[in-house]
Amino acid sequence: MYQKILVPVAFEEGGKEKSGRALGIAAALLAEGGEISVLHVMEQVPGYVVNYLPADFSREARNALQAELDSLAQSVPNGQGVLVEGHSGRTILDWAEENGSDLIVIASHQPGMQDLLLGSTATQVVRHARCAVHVLR
């Protein structure tokens, strides 16, 4: 059983179903009194795109994402929603280490050709995490 579980989530097609499964696994592996952090990494919008977005886009997007994270976190014991900015793989790893996570439960997709060239977030987390990682497909 684990005390501090990190569940990174992505809001993409099929992401909600995978997030639900990941949270179920995290809840099953959580020790009594432990906590689950539901994390989403918001990638920075490229500078050349920012000028074409409404002025309050970033703030509204953050508020909507945080509300969704809080909703997901309420579905598990001692859950908290966390929204951070950065590069997905590196930020997940940094957050896990800085906050003492002892398990990361992360969903992965079926690897494709692009993953062979660039790598996926889940692959980066598995390769570099300093704690246990549970990957689900």
BELVEN-V922198 format. One record per residue. RES is the residue in one letter. D_FIRST is the distance of its C-alpha to the first C-alpha in whole Angstrom. Layout:
RES|D_FIRST ; RES|D_FIRST
This chain:
M|0 ; Y|4 ; Q|7 ; K|10 ; I|10 ; L|13 ; V|15 ; P|19 ; V|21 ; A|25 ; F|28 ; E|29 ; E|31 ; G|28 ; G|25 ; K|25 ; E|24 ; K|21 ; S|20 ; G|19 ; R|18 ; A|15 ; L|15 ; G|14 ; I|11 ; A|10 ; A|10 ; A|9 ; L|5 ; L|5 ; A|5 ; E|8 ; G|11 ; G|9 ; E|11 ; I|12 ; S|15 ; V|18 ; L|20 ; H|23 ; V|26 ; M|29 ; E|32 ; Q|35 ; V|38 ; P|41 ; G|44 ; Y|46 ; V|44 ; V|44 ; N|48 ; Y|47 ; L|45 ; P|46 ; A|45 ; D|42 ; F|40 ; S|38 ; R|37 ; E|37 ; A|35 ; R|32 ; N|33 ; A|32 ; L|29 ; Q|28 ; A|28 ; E|27 ; L|23 ; D|24 ; S|24 ; L|21 ; A|19 ; Q|20 ; S|19 ; V|15 ; P|14 ; N|15 ; G|16 ; Q|19 ; G|21 ; V|22 ; L|25 ; V|26 ; E|29 ; G|30 ; H|29 ; S|26 ; G|25 ; R|25 ; T|24 ; I|21 ; L|20 ; D|22 ; W|20 ; A|17 ; E|18 ; E|20 ; N|17 ; G|15 ; S|12 ; D|10 ; L|9 ; I|13 ; V|13 ; I|17 ; A|19 ; S|22 ; H|26 ; Q|28 ; P|29 ; G|33 ; M|36 ; Q|35 ; D|32 ; L|33 ; L|36 ; L|33 ; G|30 ; S|27 ; T|25 ; A|22 ; T|24 ; Q|24 ; V|20 ; V|19 ; R|22 ; H|22 ; A|18 ; R|17 ; C|13 ; A|11 ; V|13 ; H|13 ; V|16 ; L|18 ; R|21
